[in-house]
């Protein structure tokens, strides 16, 4: 097949490229220029240059052409504006979710030649076609599995997607990187938000929203115990970065209007929730699940909850977990599963 490979400079996408090359596909690699480091030049060197150098090294070794595709404007108009807006409203955004649906498997599709049959990436996910619909399924590596971040893809997008690492775990991918002797075989996985690179999230927030002094209040006593530089620097469930003695302290509530952070010294498990509402759904099959008893993730990682999903209004459902969670926050994504099948997800309201 003629395949466009999304190459980040990391180990996963590099191994995906080499596997496709080994299978004899006609491949072209693309490095998407979406980073915003140019506007953060005051923080020092731009780490995207390192990513691009690794990508070039991988392509040179494999004798594959590499194209650098600028998508900064498109990225700003979709993912970044969404992120800033959510933070300002006191919610918890997930920019990586929209990076996949709107950019990597969205606008990128429109930029490349229609002759490419598939767009491949280094995501840990599996795709199957049941003769009618494309199904997104989890991988053997439950920690690395990235179906959570792909839950907003559509049938049309999945029809062109290709995930070469779908049946592998991270250990096997690292082993392949050594066997291929990749230039980045020893490179650590990146943990940051995709468009920020090595820029700290708080620096990004400060750059766009500034600092506004506000009170930190003990929710149990009602007393002011400190000050902060803006409610948008904090997330529900956070226990670090408060700068207070006598802890541990946990962020349990935010008053966006009055710029107040409420904290508690109690174990958050006592204030955890097992019920929340969800809206703005994307169902991968294009149909609401018939089953009510499902599994759900409310953040990326290996942890699932058993849950019931009951629609209480058009496009809005109540989710009841089989356990409580101390970090449920508006703006997060809840992604639903039926065994190894990713059904899609919605936004926690």
N, C-alpha and C positions, 0 to 999 in steps of 0.2 A: 504493500500500500504506500501511497504518498502521504507522509505524516509530518505535521508541524510539531516540534517538541518545545515545550516551555522549559527553558533552562535558566535556573536561578544562580548557579554557581555553587550550590550545595551538593551534598553526596547523593541524595535521593533522586533528583532529576537527572544527575549525571549518569547514575547507574541505569535509570530508565532509558536514557539515550543509547547507552552502549548495548543494552539488551535488544533494542529495536534494530540497531545497526547489525548486530550479530545475526538477527533473524532475516536480514536481507532487505529491509524496507528502504524506500527512498525517503530520506529524512533531511529536514532543514531545521536548525535550532534557532530559537528566538529568545532574546533577552529583553524583557519588558522594562522600559525605563519609566518606573512609576514613583521612585523615591523622591522625597522632598528635601533631601539634605542641602540642596543649593540655597534654600532660604534659611538654613540653620548653619551657615558657614562660620558664624561667630563661635560655634562650639568646637571647631577644629576640622581635621581632615574628613573627607567624605568617604565613608566605608563602602559605598556602592562600587567604588573603583576596584576594591579587592574582589567583590562578587564577579564583576565583569572580567577581571583578569583570570579568575579560575574558570569561568565559562569559556573564555577563549582558549585556555590551555586544554580543556577537555575536548573541545571541538577540533583543535589542531591535532591532538593525539589520535582522534577517531577519523580524521579527514572528512569532517562534516562542516558545511558552511554555517556561519553564525550571523544573524542579522539583529541589530539593536533597534527596537521599535519604540519610539517615544509615545507614551500614553499619559503624560503628566497632567495635561489639561483635562482629559476625560476622567482621570482618577480624582482630580480635585473636584470636579463638578458632581461626582457621584459619591465616592467612598469618603473623601475627606470632609466634605460639607455635611454629610450624614453624621460622621463621627463628632464633629464640633457641635452640631445641633443637639445631639443626644446628651453629650456631656453638659452642655449649658442647661438642659432641661432636668439635669440631675439623674439621668438614666445611665445604664451601663451598656455602652455600644459594643458591637463585635464587628469591626471593620473587615476582618478576614473573611467573614461570611459573604459580604458584598464584593470583596475583591475577586472571589471566585465567580459569583453569578453575574456580575456586571462588567468585569474586566477580563479575567483570564479565559472564561468561557462565554463572554458576552461581546464586548467591543472588539476584542482580539479577533473573534470569528469574522467580524465585518472588515477587518483591516487586511486579512491575508487572502491569497488567491483561492478561489473556489475549487481549484483542482486538488487541494489538500482534502483527502478523505477523512482524516482523523486529526484531532489535536491531543497530543499526549502530554502527561505531566507526571511528576514524581509523587503524587498523592497515594496514600495507603487507602485504597478503596477497590472494590470489585464491581464490575458491570456485567449484567446478564440480560439477554433479550429473550422474552418468553414467547415470542411469535407475535406478540401484540404490543407490548410495552417494554421499555428499558427499565431494569431494576437495579437500584444501587444497594450493594451489600457490603457488610463489614469484612474486615481482613483477619488473618490469624493473629496479628499483633494488636491486642486490645488496647494497649497503651498508645501506640502510634496511630491507630485507626483514625482516618480523617473524614469519615462520612458525615460527621457533625458539621464540618465546614462546607460540605457540598450539598447540604439539605435543601438549598434554595435553587438548585439547578432544575431546568425544565426538561421535558421529554425531547424537545428539539436540541437542546444543548447536550444532553446525554447521548443522543444519536451520533454525535461527532467526537465525543470524548473517548479517551483511551488511557487506561491506568496499568502500565506494565508491571507495577510492583504489587498488584492486587493479591497475589497468593504468597507473598513473602513477609517475613518479619524483619525488624531493624537489624538484628544480628546477621541474618542472611544477606541483607543489602550491604552491610559493612564488609562482609566477607567477599562479596562480588567486587566491591570497590578495590579491595586489595588485589584480587585476581586480575582485574583490569589494569591495575597499577595507575589508578586515576591520580591526577595532580592534587586533587582535594581529598584523597582517601582518608587522611587523618583529621580533616576539618570537623570541628564541632557543629552540632545542629544549631541553627538560629532559633531564638526563643521570642524575639520581639515581634511587634506588629509589622506587617509586611511593608508598609510604605515608610516606616520610620528608620529601618535598619538599626543602627546602634544608638540612635537618639533616644534618650529616656522619655517615656510617655509624659511625665510631669513637665519636662521642658517644652514639649509640644503644646500641652495645655496652657502653660504659662505664656507662651509666645502668642497664642491666639486669644486667650481670655483674661490675661493679666492676673493680678492678685487682689483679692478683696478680703480684708480682715473680718473675721466673724467669731462667734463664741463656740466653744466646745462645752456641752452641758451633759452632766451625769443624769441620764434619764430616770434613774432610780431615786435620786435625791432632789432633782430639779436645780442643783447648784452648778454655777459656772466653774469649770475646773481648768480652763485654758483658752487659748485662741488659735485659730487656723488662718490660712491664707486664701481660702475659697472652698466652698462645699464640693466643687467639681473635681478636686484632687482626691476625693475619698469615695470608696465603694462600700456598700453594705457587706458586713462580714469581715472587713479589714481589721487586722489586729496589730499591724506594724506601721511605723511612720507617724505616730501621734505625738511623740516627744513628751509623754507624760510618765511620771513616776507612779509607783504603787499599783502597777498593772498585774496581769495583762488587761488591757482595755480593748473593747471591740466596738466598731461602728455599727450601730443598730438602726439608725434612722437619720434622714436628712430633711431639713426644712429649707427648700430651695428659695422660697420667697424671702425669708428672713436671714438666709445664709447662716444657719445653725447646724452644727454636727452634734448628734446625740450619741453618747457612748455608754457602755455598761461594763462593769467589772465582772459581772456574772458570766459563767460559762454560756456561750451563745446557744448551746443546745437547749437551754431553758426558754430561749426566745425564738427558736427555730419554727419554721412553718412546714405544713405538709399539704397546703392547698393554695393554688394561685390560678389566675385566669390568663388565657392566651388568645391572641388574635393575629391578624395579618398572616394567615397560613399560606404555605406552599406545599401542596401534596404532589409528590413526584409522579404518582399514577394518574393525577388529575381528578381523583375521586377521594372523597372523605372516607377514612377507614371504616369498614363495617364493624370491626371489633372495637369494643370499649376498653378491654383490659390489654394494656400494652406495656412496653418499657419506654423510658424517657431519659435523655441526658439533658442537663441544664448547663453544662459546660463541657469543653473538650477534655477527654481523658477516658480512663477505663471504667469509671463509675456509672452504672445505670441504676435507676429506680424502677420498681414495678409501679404502675399507675393506672388509674381509670380516667378516661377522657369522655366528658359529657358536654354536649353543646347546650348552652343556656340562652343563646341568641344567635342570630344569623352571623356567622363568621367569628363568634366568640365562644370559647369553651372553658369549662372548669377542669383543672387537673388535680387529682387527689393522689398523693404519693403514698407508698407503703411505709415510708420512713420520713422523718422530718429532715430539713436541710437548713443550715444556718446562713446561707449566702444567697437566697433567692432575691433578685433585684429586678425592678422594671427595666426593660430594654434588653435583657438577656434573651437568648434564644433557647427554646425548648424543642428538642428534636426527638421524634418518636420512632420506635422500632417495633417490629414484630419478628422476634427471634433475630436472625441476621439480616433482615430486610429493613433498610432505612426508608421510612414512609414519607418523610418530609418534616417540616417544623413550623413553629410560629413564634411570635414575640411575646414575652411576658409583659402583661399590662400593669 
